[in-house]
Amino acid sequence: MALLTTEVTWLRWLLMDFGVSITTLTLVLSNSTVAISVARDSVKHELTKHIGVDAFHTRAQVQAQVVALQYVPSEL
């Protein structure tokens, strides 16, 4: 999710450089409710130390209203 968030952020910057205005959030779909909750929640958990930087980056982009996280079942 962090890699996708980074790519989305870069593409939005590139589009802005080309003069394309983006007024809506970019929807990021994930089949992991745990990943979404870690990215949305700023509480530090013992078991998430190894993904702290990734979670922080994704959380910052959610708070900056660059991306919006949404759950989608794996079957879809």
Helices and strands as residue ranges (DSSP letters): H 2-17, E 26-30, H 33-40, G 46-51, H 52-63, E 67-71
